[in-house]
């Protein structure tokens, strides 16, 4: 389950940045997960709960995780139809050509976090 290592890295990045800004704890972390990012939101959340319980970084038992889902979207460069793809490489459902550009759905990033200097 690579979501454990992904969440560990998210917590390290957020904790280091929060400390640089004078925060003593992180209250909330927002993460964008695209439908085609190869990251399972449920597994990412499970990893978060595991590390939160351990008090890793500057998380505490009240720290929240908000996973923002980014839907997959593609556009055919031939007939210009937009559609929801099942895979990164796909055929256009309208013209059947493999000339499609993925517009969204691959994102995996920390969108933001909230913290405070209260213990």
VEXLO-259840 format. One record per atom (N, C-alpha, C, O): residue in one letter; x, y, z. Coordinates in steps of 0.02 Angstrom, whole numbers, plus 50000, padded with zeros to 5 digits. Layout:
<atoms>
AXYZ ...
</atoms>
This chain:
<atoms>
X500434994150000 X500005000050000 X500455006250000 X500715008250052 X500545009249942 X500995015049937 X500695021349968 X501035026349976 X500045021149984 X499735026850016 X500035028350085 X500035034050107 X500305023150118 X500645024350183 X501245028850173 X501335033650210 X501655027350123 X502255031550112 X502055038450085 X502385043350101 X501525038750045 X501295045250021 X501045049650078 X501215055550082 X500655046750123 X500405050550180 X500965052450227 X500955057950255 X501445048150237 X502025049750279 X502385055850251 X502585060350288 X502465056050186 X502805061750153 X502385068150159 X502655073550171 X501725067550151 X501285073350160 X501355076250230 X501425082250239 X501345071850280 X501395074150349 X502075077450362 X502105082550397 X502605074650335 X503265077650343 X503285084550312 X503525089350343 X503045085250251 X503055091650216 X502645096850253 X502875102450264 X502035095050272 X501595099750307 X501885101550375 X501875107450394 X502135096750412 X502415098150478 X503025102750474 X503075107450514 X503465101450427 X504055105750419 X503855112850400 X504125117750428 X503385113550354 X503165120150333 X502795123750389 X502875129750398 X502385120050425 X502015123050481 X502485125650535 X502385131150562 X503005121850550 X503495124050600 X503855130350577 X503975134950616 X504015130650512 X504335136650485 X503905142850493 X504155148450499 X503255141850494 X502785147450501 X502555148450573 X502085152250586 X502875144950620 X502735146050691 X502145142250719 X501925143650775 X501895137350682 X501335133450708 X501605127850752 X502135124950740 X501225126350804 X501415120750847 X500985114550834 X501135109150858 X500435115550796 X500025109850777 X499675111250710 X499585116950691 X499485105850677 X499115106350615 X498405104150629 X498285098850657 X497925108450610 X497225107050623 X496885103350566 X496425099350577 X497105104850504 X496765101850446 X497255101750387 X497645106350377 X497215096350348 X497605095750287 X497125094250230 X496705089750234 X497175098150176 X496775097150116 X497225094250062 X497745097050046 X497015088550034 X497405085149982 X496945083949921 X496385081649929 X497205085549862 X496825084249800 X497065077449773 X497655076249765 X496575073149759 X496715066449732 X496305065549668 X495695065349670 X496655065049612 X496325063949548 X496105056749540 X496415052149566 X495555055849504 X495285049149493 X495775044549455 X495725038449461 X496235047449418 X496725043449381 X497435044149409 X497925042949373 X497485046049472 X498135047349503 X498465041049531 X499035041349554 X498125035449530 X498375029149559 X498445029549635 X498845025949665 X498055034049666 X498045034549738 X497325032949760 X496845035849735 X497265028249807 X496605026449832 X496435030849892 X496765030449944 X495925035149885 X495755039649940 X495615036050006 X495815038550059 X495285030450005 X495135026750067 X495775024350101 X495835024550162 X496245021950061 X496885019650089 X497295025550115 X497635024950166 X497265031150081 X497615037150103 X497325039550170 X497695041550215 X496665039250176 X496335041150238 X496515036350295 X496625038550351 X496535029950280 X496735024950330 X497445026250355 X497585025850415 X497895027850309 X498585029450327 X498605035750371 X498975036050420 X498195040750353 X498165046850393 X497945045350465 X498255047750512 X497415041350473 X497175039650540 X497705035950580 X497785037050640 X498075031550546 X498615027850579 X499145032650606 X499335032250664 X499385037250563 X499915041950584 X499655047050633 X500025049250677 X499025049050626 X498735053850674 X498715050750743 X498865054050793 X498525044450747 X498495041050811 X499185040750844 X499235041050905 X499705040150803 X500395040050829 X500645047050848 X501155047650881 X500275052250827 X500495059050841 X501105061050800 X501525064950822 X501145058350740 X501715059650697 X501735067050676 X501215070150665 X502335069750671 X502405076750652 X502095081150705 X502195080050764 X501715085950683 X501355090250731 X500605089250725 X500205093850732 X500415082950712 X499715081150711 X499495079550782 X499895077550824 X498855080450796 X498575078050858 X497925074350843 X497745073650785 X497585072050894 X496985067950883 X496415071750850 X495925068650828 X496455078450847 X495935082450816 X496085084650745 X495675087750712 X496685083050721 X496875085050653 X496415081550603 X496285075550608 X496175085350554 X495715082750503 X496075082050436 X496545085750422 X495835077450396 X496065076650327 X495465077650282 X494945074350291 X495525082150233 X494995083150184 X495275081050116 X495735084150089 X494995075750089 X495215073350023 X494735076249971 X494135074749971 X495005080249927 X494615083349874 X494715079249811 X495265078849784 X494175076249787 X494215072049727 X494215076349664 X493815080949657 X494675074649619 X494705078049554 X494465073149501 X494805068149488 X493885074449470 X493635069749420 X494075069649358 X494385074649339 X494085063849326 X494455063149263 X494045066349206 X493435065749203 X494415069649162 X494095072849105 X494585072849047 X495175074249056 X494345071248988 X494775071148928 X494415074648871 X493805075548871 X494815076648821 X494545079948762 X494865076948700 X495475076348695 X494455075248653 X494695072648589 X494975078348548 X494635083348537 X495585077648524 X495895082848484 X495655082748412 X495815087348373 X495285077648393 X495025077148325 X494325080148320 X494205084748280 X493855077548360 X493165079848355 X492965084648412 X492405087148413 X493425085948458 X493355090848512 X492835089148565 X492635093448605 X492605082848566 X492125080848618 X492495079948684 X493055077248686 X492185082048739 X492455080948806 X492075075148838 X491475074448828 X492445071048876 X492135065148905 X492515062948967 X493065065448981 X492225058249004 X492535055549064 X492885049049044 X492555044149027 X493555048949046 X493925042849026 X493965037849084 X493945039749143 X494035031549066 X494135026349116 X494875025349131 X495065023149185 X495295027149083 X496015026149088 X496375032249061 X496065036449029 X497025032649074 X497425038149048 X497455038148972 X497395043448940 X497545032348943 X497555031648871 X496875028748850 X496685023348873 X496535032448808 X495855030348791 X495665032348721 X495975036748691 X495175029048695 X494895030748630 X494315035548639 X493955035148689 X494225040048592 X493655044648595 X493005040748586 X492945036648541 X492515041948630 X491885038348625 X491465040548565 X491005037148544 X491635046348536 X491255049048480 X491535046648412 X491175043748371 X492185047848402 X492485046348337 X492915039948338 X493105037448285 X493075037448398 X493455031248404 X494205031848394 X494555026848393 X494455037948387 X495175038948376 X495545039648443 X495255041948493 X496185037648444 X496575038148506 X496925044848512 X497495045148536 X496605050248492 X496915056848491 X496625061048548 X496355066548535 X496665058648609 X496355061948666 X496875064948713 X497415062148723 X496685070448742 X497115074048789 X496775073848857 X496185075748864 X497135071548908 X496865071448975 X496875078549003 X497395081749007 X496295081049023 X496225087849048 X496305088049124 X496625092549151 X496015083149158 X496065082849231 X496005075649255 X495795071249218 X496185074649318 X496115068149348 X496755064849370 X496745059549402 X497335067749353 X497975064749372 X498295068149433 X498805065949458 X497985073449458 X498275077349512 X498325073449577 X497865069749596 X498875074449610 X498965072149679 X499415077349712 X500015077549699 X499115081449756 X499515086649789 X499185089149853 X498595088249864 X499605092149893 X499355095549953 X499075102149929 X499425106249900 X498435103249941 X498125109549921 X498245115049972 X498415120649954 X498165113350036 X498265118250089 X498265114750157 X498125108750161 X498425118450208 X498355115950276 X498205121750321 X498345127550306 X497905120150378 X497765125150430 X498125123050493 X498145117150510 X498405127950528 X498745126350589 X498665131950639 X498375137150625 X498935130750699 X498905135950751 X499515135250795 X499885130350793 X499615140350836 X500175140250882 X499955138650953 X500335139451001 X499325136350959 X499055134451025 X499205127051037 X499105122850993 X499425125551096 X499545118451114 X498935115151142 X498955109251159 
</atoms>
